[in-house]
Every structure is written in structure tokens, then in C-alpha cells.
Amino acid sequence: MSLNNKWWPWAASALSGILLALCFAPWELGSLVWVWSWPLLAALWYSLPEGLSLKQIVIRSFLLGYTSGVIFFSINSHWMYQIWKVVDFKIAGVGAVLGMGFYLGVYVALFSVFAATVGKLKLPPLEKKQPGSGKKPGFPMAFDLATGKDLFGQSLAVLKVAFLNGACWCGLEWVRSIAFTGYGWNSLGVALKNHLMMIQFADVIGQLGYGFVVMFCGVVGFATILRFAREIHVYQSMRPHLDFSIAVAMVIALFLYGFSKVTESQPENTVDLDVRIMQMNTSINDKYNPDIKVRQQIIWDYRDLSRAFLDNDPCDLLVWPETALPTVFSWESTFTFLNEEILKGEDFYLLMGIEDNDVERRLFNTITLMKGEAESFQMYSKIHLVPFGEFVPGRDWKIPVFDWIFGKVITQDFERGTSYDNLILEKDGTKIGIMPLVCFEDTVARHARKFVRDSPQILVNVTNDAWFYDSAAPHQHFATSLFRCIELRRPMIRAANTGVSGFIDERGSIYDRNSKEKFPRIIQDEATGDTYIRGSLPGIVKVDLNPPMSIYARIGDAFSIVMGLIALAFFAWWVVRERKAKR
């Protein structure tokens, strides 16, 4: 089969990029994740002309994949355009979107090179019925009964390339999650976020491991269609499809595992933590407004709304979002405000995100926990900083290119914290560890798992997605954070200045299984579902006194790393073999 048309492969590659983008917010057509790869695979397997050199195959497949990747990531990261409002320069917004697309598209391009070479599907020829044998092929034994040849050869060929392509995609998603501080958003597994039964196995293989599952099943699905067409043409009937059966069995096994996890009884030994989340929906323009009266109003708004609830409905833990107050924690005025206006020596904890300076005037992005008085504080300083958001890479280089571009916006770099210690609060004589995650740290699984301890714990994420205004960014961010709860089997409290604030249980669900009223435990407008609002949300978090230590918490992304190494080994073997063949 060879379709040497000049335009259809590029259109097919573009279509794959569009289909994959539709799987995520704001479109949320997650079911497309099983079929998005089909047009790209068709272009890679059936559009390369015969007689191309190895170099030509690599270049053409790279460009086909790059087309798909740039389109996917540019659409997927369209919210980056909102950054222009911060710098007041629209070209910067366009540049941010295209920059994300041009860089991240490389990963799809590398996958495409693999799929067009090592991972190319080469189905064995079908055995035709011999004249005069008197035997008629039929299901399930669609082969020549006289010779008994090749019952599962077709299926084994498909299983091989499905495994290799799944391994390659999975490994590349892992590399993407660590390269240049990492960007693990919107991996294939995230598209399944609404299918709780399917994603519970993340406590073994992690969010990234689902890249293998989805790509494996996608390749098998595409190959099944190709095989049906060939078999009907040759036999007017079908052969056994072992590959399809294995893919279906994989999905069923994941579903059954998920069903067992979602329906298992709740732990008997728990502590109920009464929590209230505050979402003030503060504009980024107000937060950094040069008018001190505007910034002061933010501070008084936190006081008024917080005390209104504390005075009438006390809680164990009050949670404010990232950099909630436009001030610095170590300032005397901040301590005075917290002690006299918020804490007042009362019996509750306040957990807040706030900037802080040390004696050397270095700047830190922190989560700070207090009870009764500000002097009781425990502090975590953010470790996983965001490039071009919290620091400018290469500011001290001899030729500081990035500093020339971003230096006026990011006038001072944040410093990295060093400690993975939990913050500790007490309830009913039990010490509960808070696993603190600031901003995008809840999207970095390898970082979050370093906080896991064999003791009662909860995850807390404070974030400020106001930089991207009312866009898809907060929803994509939230979708990724769900997987931390499943991977580590710890519930999460999430306080966003704007975006999605709420409670997530250890199954990745935003619903309370103990409540008769089934409503999502997030802050949103009841009529429109809009989360870009000011509000408050109370909730009870059940803290397991004997929490499990998941396999993922113990071994991290070992599955994805092994898959990537397998794919790399096969690619290296293929390169060596091809070079020897040309000598």
C-alpha cells in the first residue's frame, strides 16, 4: 500500500494534532485520545515513497511528526497568549504560544521518527487458499487448513509495533516531564481524568505510564482496521485477532483494578479535618498595582471574608492561596496584621502562600502554617521553580539573552528551597503531615512523591493561575493535579487565587462519597459552572491514620523509564543494523 500524494500526509499529521488538542480543556473530548494517532500513523507508514535513503526517511518522518506536535501544543497552550496582558506587549503572547509549540513539538517529531522506522508496521503476507485443496477458510481459522500456516503471525507483528511505539511514547513523555525543569502537562493519560475506573492504576505506573496504555491500544486499533480490510479482500472473512483481544483485556483489567479501588471500603481509623478554602479571585493587575491603596484593599478583603466565617463557623484549618497577601511574611507589619486581625490567639491553623525574604534579602515563594500567632510559623520554600515565571535562566551569563527579554518583568529571581519536610498540624492528638506544593509543583509527580511518609498525611496545593486570566490554563493545571492523589493515595486540599479550588480524595475524585448530595467539591458558580469567581468552600477531609504506601510512591516513574530505555535500545539496534546493511 503506497499513497504517494503530496498533501494528504501533511493534512493527516495536522489532523492528529487537532484531535489530540481536543482531548483536553477547554474542549474535554477525552475519548478521542484512543484514535488521535491514526492519521499520523497512516502518514508515517503509508506515505513515504519507496527507495528513500535512511536520512530522507528520518527527515520526512521528523517533519510529519513535528507538524502534528507543533499544532497540538500550540492549540493546547493557547492560554500562554494571556501573558501579553502582564507585559503589555501582544507579540510576547504570540511568541509564548509559538515557543511552546515549536519546542514541545520536537517530542512528537522524535516519536514519529521511531514509528516510521523501528515501530513501522509490516504485516506478513496473507496465505491464500491453494487451488484444488477443497478447503475453505473461515472464522476463527482463517488460513489454509492444508498447510496450517501463520495463525497468529499478523497479530504478533501488530503486538510488536504496538509495544514498541507505546514504550517510545511513554519514555518521551517522561523525558518531557524532566527536561528544562519539566513540563508534564496534558500527557495522554490526563485525557482519561473523567474515567476514574481507568486511571486508578496510576498508583503503580503513574500518570505518565498511561502514555504506554493509550498508544498501545491506539496502534492496535488502527492495525485492526487495516487487517480487516486486507482479510475481507483476500478471504471474505477474518483471522483471529490476538492483538485486539490483548488490548481489550488490558483495558478490562485496568477497569477491574479501578473498580476495586473506587469501591473499596473507607479506612476505619481516620481523623476528620474541618477545612475552609478561600478563593479571592484577585486580579494580577491589582496584586502588583503601584497604588498602595489597591494592594491594601486585598489585605482587608482577606480579613473581612476570613473572619466572617471564623467568627460564625470555626474550622480546624483555613487555607489561603499562593502569594495571597501582596506583602512579605518577615515584615513586622505582616506579623502585626496576622496576629491582630486574623489569628487572634484562636485555636485554628492558617495555611497561606506568601513571599518571604531572608536576612540576605533573597526572595522565596513559600507555604506558611501558623496557629494562634504568627510567631508559631512553619515554612516550606518552593523548590521546583518555573523558568521565565519565577526566575530567568542564565541571568548571570556573559551574554544574558533571556535577561534582556524578561528581565524587566522578572526583576528578581526566586531562590529554591531545600527541604522536603512536611509541615505538621495536630488534630485530636494526632500529628498530620502537610505535603506542601506551591503553584505548578502539583503537576510534577517526581517532586510530590518526595514528601511521602509512612504516617497520616494530606496534600495541599496553593496556586495563583491569575497570570493566565479566565482561560483553559487553570483547568489543565487542575486535571494534572488529580493524578497526584491517585499516585500517592493521599487526599488534596487545593486553594487557588483564581482557577479551580476544591477537595480531591485519594481516588482522584472531587465528589464526597459520604454525602447524599452529589455535587463537585470545587468553588464554582452554581448556574454557569464558572470557577473564575470569588468564594469560599468548607469541607471535611478524612485523614487515614494508616495510609498505604503505593507502589508509585516507592518506585516513582520506573515503569516509564524502563519503557523509554527499551525503546532506545531497539532504536540503537536498528541504527546499527541499517548501517551494517549498507556496507
N, C-alpha and C positions, 0 to 999 in steps of 0.2 A: 504493500500500500504506500503510495507516494503521491502527495498532493503538492506539487511544486508551484504554488501560486505566490505571487509577490506580496500580497497584502493580508491574506487570511491569517497567517501565523501571528502577525503583529496585532491584528484585531482580537484574536483568541487570547493572546497574552494580556492585552488590555482588559478584556472581559474578565479574566481571572482576578486581576487586581481590583476591579469594581465589585465583583461578587464577594471577595474577601472583606472589603471595606464595609459592605452592607451587613456583615455579621455582628458588628459592634455598634455601640452608641454613636449617633442618636437613632440609628435605624433598627438595630436589635433583631435582625433576621438570622439568628444563630444557626438555624437548620442548614443554611447554605454552606456552612463550614465543611460539610461532608462532600460537596460537589464542586467547590470553588476551583479546585486544582485541575479539573477535567479539561477545560480549554487549553490551559498551559501545557499539560501533558501531551495533548494532541499536537500542539505546535512543536514541542521538543522531539516527539517520537516519529512524526509523520510529515514534517515539512523540510527536513534537512536533505538537500539533493545528494544523490549518490556520487561517490568519488571525492568528497571533500576531504581535505587533509585534517589531521588531528587539530592543528592550530585553528583552522577555519571552523571546525565543529565547536571548539571551545568558545571562540569569539561569538559565533552566531547564537549559541545557546545562552551565553552570558548576557547578550543584549536582549534576547527574548525575555529572560527572567528579570533583567533589570527594568525593562518596560513595565512588566507586571508589578514588580516591587515598588518602583517609584510612584506608580499610580495608586497602589494600595496605601502606602504610608503617607503620601501627600493628602489623600482624602481622609485617611484615618487621623491624621494630625492637623486637620484644618483649623482646629481650635488654637493652634500656635499663632495664627494670624492676629489674635486678640492682643498680642504683646505690643502691637503698634500703639495701642492706647496708652501704654505705660511710657514708651519712649517718644510718643507723639511724632511718629515717622512711619507712614504706611508701608514704605518699601521694606522696613525692618520686619514687618509682619509677613509680607510675601516671602522674604528671604528665609525667615524661620521655618515656614511651611516647606519650601523647596529644599532647604538644607536638611530637614528631617527626611524628606523623601529621597533625596539623592544619596544620603549616607545609608539609611536603613534598607534601601532598595538593593544594596550590594548583597545582603544576606539571601534574598530570593534569587539573585543572579547566581550566587555560588551554588545554591541548591539546584538550579537549572542546569548548570554545567555537569553536576553529578548525575542528575536524572537523564541527561542526554547521552551519557557515556556509561558509567558503571551501572546506573539504575535504569537503563533503557530496556523496555520490554521487547523480548524476542521470542515470540511463541513458536514452538516446534510445528512443523507442517502437519496437517491433519492426515491421518491414514484413510485413504479411500478404499471402498469395498472392491475386492478383486473380482474381475469378471468370471462368472461361472461358479463362484463359491456357493451360491444359493443361500447365503446368509444375508439377512437384512439388519443393518444397525438399528438400534433402538434404545430408548432410555430404560435403565440407567447405564447400560453397557454400550455406549455409542462408539464402538470401534470394531475393527474387523475380527469377528469371532473365530475366523480360521487361523489367525496369527496371534491374537491376544495382545497386540502391541499397544503400548502407550496409554494406559488407562488414566494416569494422573500426571503425565508429562506437562500438559498445558497448565494445570493447577500449580505444580511445583515451580514452573517458570514464573508465574504470577506471584506466588508467595515469596520467591527470592527477591524480586524487584520491589515488592510492597514492603518487605522488611528493610531492605537497604535504603529505600527512599524515606521510609519512616524514621530510620536511625539517623540519616543525614539531616532531615528537617529538625528533629529533636535536638541533635547536637548543635546545630546552628542557632536554634533559639536559646540554648544555654550560653553560647558564646555572645550572642546579642545581649543577654542579661548581665554580662560582666564586663564587656568591652567599653572602655572610656567611661567608667563608673557604672555602666549598665543601663539598659532600657528594656525591661521585660514586659512592658505593657502589651496587651492585645495579642498574646500568643494564641495559638489555635484553641487551646483548652479553655480560654476565657470565654469563647463564644458559647460554651456549654453551661455558663453560670446559672441559667434558669432551670437546668435539669439536675436537681440535687442528687438524684439517684445515680446519675452517671459520673459525677465528679468526686464522690467520696473516696475513691482510690487515690486521690491526691495525698492522702496521709501515708502513702507508700512511695509513689513515683513523683509527687509534686505536680504543681501546675504545668511545668514545662514538659513533664512526661506524657501529657495528653497530646502533645505535638506528634509523638510516635503513633498513638492510637488513631488519631484523626487522619493522618497522612496514610497510614497503612490501609485503613478502611477505604479511603478515597481512591487509592491506586487499585485496590481490589474491585471496587465498584465500577471504575472506568474500564478495567480489563474485562469485567464480566459482560459489559455491553459489547465490547469488541468480539469477545468469544461467541456470544450468542449470534452475532451477525455472521461470523465465519461458519459456525456449526449448522445454522439453518441453511446457508448457501450450499454447503457440502453434503450434509446428511439429511436435511429437513427434520432434524431432531437435535437433542442436546446431549453433551457428555456430562459425567459427574463433575461438579464444581467444588472440589475440596477447598479451594481458596476462599470462595464465598462462604462456605459453611464455617470455616475457621474465623472469618471476620465477624459473622453473625454470632458465633459462640463467644467471641471476645466481648462484643457489646452486651450480650446477655449476662456474661459473667460479671462485668462491671456493674450492670444494673442490679443484679442479685446482691453483690457486695454492698452497693449503695443502699439497697433496701434494708439490709440487715443493720447497717449503721444508723440510718434515719429512724428506724422503728425500734431500736434497742431502748430498753428502759433507762430512765434517768438515774444517775448515781444517787444512792441513799444518803451518803454523808456530804452535805453541802452547807454552805453559808449563803444566805440571801443578802446581797449588797444592794442597798437602795440608792439609786444613782439618778442625777438630773443633768442633762446635757443642755448647754446654752449655744445657740447659733445666732449671732448678732447681725450677720449679713452686712458687715461693714465694707464699704467701697474701698478699693485700694487707693483711690484718689483722696478719700478722706483720711485714711490711715497715715498717709505721707503728705498731708496738706500742710503747707508752710504756715497756715493760720493756726496758732496755738489754741484758739477757742474751738475750732473744729475737732482737734485731737482731744481736748479736754472733754468735749461732749461725749466722745466714745467711752471715756473712762466713767463718766457719770451714768451713762446708759447701762454699762455692766453692773454698776452698783444698784441702780434702781430696779432692774429686772431681776437680778440675783436675790436681792434682799426681799423683794416682793414674794418670792417663792420660799426663801429660807424662813421668813417670819411666819408663814402660814402652813407650810408643808415641808418640814425639815427632812433632810436626806443624809445618807452616810457620806456620799461623795458628790461634789459639784464639779463639773468638768467644763472648762473654757477651751476654746480652740487655740491653734498656733498663733504666736505673737499677738495675743488677744489685746493687750494694752499697748498703746503707742508710747512706751516708756522703757526704761531699763530696770531690771529687777534690783540690782545692787544700789540703786539710788535711794537715799533716805526718804525722799518724798513718796516713793513706791511702797516702802515698808509702812510708812505712816498711813497711806491710803488703805492698804490691805488690812492693817490691824484695826483701824478705827471705823472703816466703812464696810468691810466685808467679813473678816474673820471674827472679830469682837470676842475672842476667847471662847467661842462656842464649840460644841462637840461634833464637828463635821470636818471632812477633808476638802480642801480646794486643790484641784489639779489644773494647772494652766500652762499654756505655751507662752513664753516671753523671752525677749532678748536679754542678754546679760553681758557685762564686762568683767574682766578680772583686773588685778592690780596693774597689769601691763597694758590695760585698755584694749585687749584683744576681745573680739566680738564672738559670742556664742549664741546658737539657736537652741533653746532649752525647753524641757518639760520640768516643771517645778511642783512639788507636792508639799502642802502645808496643813497644819491642824492647829486651830486656836490662835496662833500668832505666826507672823512671817518668819520669825527667827527660828522656827522649828523646821525649816525647809529641807527637803531632799531634792537633789537636782540631777537631771540627766542632760548632757550636752550632745546635740546631734552629731552623729559620726559620719553617716553617708550623705555628703553634701551634693547639691545639684549644680553641675557646671553651668556657667552663664546665668545662674539664678542666685546662687549663694557664694560663688567665687568665680573669678576669671582665670581660666587656665593660662599658665605661662605669663602671669603679670610681671614676673621678675626676669623674663628672658631678655637677652640683649636686644632682640627685635620683638617687642611686645605687641604682636599684631592684634590679638584679641583685646588687649587693654585699650588700644586705640579705638576699637569699635564699641566695646561695652563698658569701658572704664568710667564714663560719665554717669551711667545708670547704676553700676555696682561700684560705689566709691570705696568700699572697704570689704575685704573678704571675710567671711565667717571662718572661725577656726574649728577644726574637728575635735570632737570629744574622744575619749579613750576608753571609757568604762562601759562594760556590758552588765553591770549590776542592776538588779531590779530595784525599783522604788517600793517601799514597804508601807502598807497600811494595816491597821488591826480592826477586826470586827468580831465581837463575841469571843475575845481571847485568841482568835486565830490570826496569824500573820499571813497576809495575802500579797503576793508579789505582783507588781505592775510592770509589764513588759512595755517600755516606753518607745513609741515610734513617732517620729516627727515628720510631717509632710509626706513625701513620697517614700519614706522608709518602709511604709506598709506594703509597697509593691516589690520590695527586694527580699525575697524569701531567704536567701543565704544569710542576710543580715538579721532578720527577725528570729531565726532559729537559734542564734547565739544567746538569746535571753532565756531560753527554756531551762527550767529547773524541775527537779522531781519534788514539787511542793505546790500548794494552791497558787494559781496564777490567773491573771486576766491580761489580755492585750488592750492597750489604749493607744489610739492614734489621734493626734491633734494635727489639723492641717488648715491651710488657707489657700483655697483654689480661686480666690478673688482675682488673681493675676490674669485669669482667662475668662473672667466675666461669666455671663449666662450662656455657656457653651457645652459641648459634649465632654470636655475635659474632666469635670468632677464625676461624671457617671462612668467614664472609662477608668478613672482612678479607683472609684468605689468597687467596680466589678473585679478588679485585680486583687483588692484587699480581702475580698471574701475568701480567697483561697488560703490566706494565712491561717484563718481559723480552722479550716479542714486539715491542712498540712500538720499543724501543731496541736490540734484538738484543744484549743483554748478559745473562750468567748472574747469578743472585742467590743469595746466602747469607742465610738468614733465621733469626735467633735470637730466639725468644720466651720470655719467662719462663713463661707458660702460653699454650697455644694451639696453633699449628702452626709448628714449627721444621723446617727442611729445606733442600734444594737444589733450585733451579729452573733449567733450562737456557734458552738463548736462544730456544727454541721454546715456552716456557711449560710444559715437561714436567717432572714430578717423577721421571721414570724415567731410568736411566742406559743410554744406547744402547750403551755399550761392555761392559756386564755381561751375562753369560749368565743370571743370576738377575734376573728382572723383578719387583722389589719397589719400592714407592714410597720415595723417599729423604726420608722425614719421620720425626720421632720419634713413635712411637705404640706402644700395646700390641699385640703380635702377635696375641693371641687375640681382643680386642674391637675393635681399631682406635681405641681411645680415645687422644686426644692430650693429655689433661689429666693428664700424668704427669711424673715426674722422669726425665731420661735424658740421654744423650749420643749424638752421631751423627758418625762420621767420613765423609769424602768427598773425592774428587778433583775439583777444579774446573779444567776445561781453559780456559785464558785465551788467546783469539785474539790473536796479535801484530799482526794487521792487521784489526781488526774493521770491519764495514761501518758506514756512516753511513746509517741508514734514512731513508726519506722522512719518516716521522713525527718522527724526531729533528730533521730540518731545518725542518719547517713546523708541527709541533705539531698542534693541533686545527683547522687551517684548513678541512678538509672540513666539520666540524660547524658552524663559524662561518658558512661560506658557505651551508650548508643553512638555518640559522636566519635569515639575512638574506633569503634567497629567500622563506621562509615569511612573514616580517614584511612584506616588500614586497607580496606578494599580499594579505595581510590589510589592509594600509593601502589598497591599490587597491579592495578590496571595500567597505570602510567608506565611501570617497569615492563610489563608485558607488551604494551604497544611499542615501546622503544626497541625492545628486542626484535619484534616482528618486522620493523622497518630496516633493520641492519642487513 
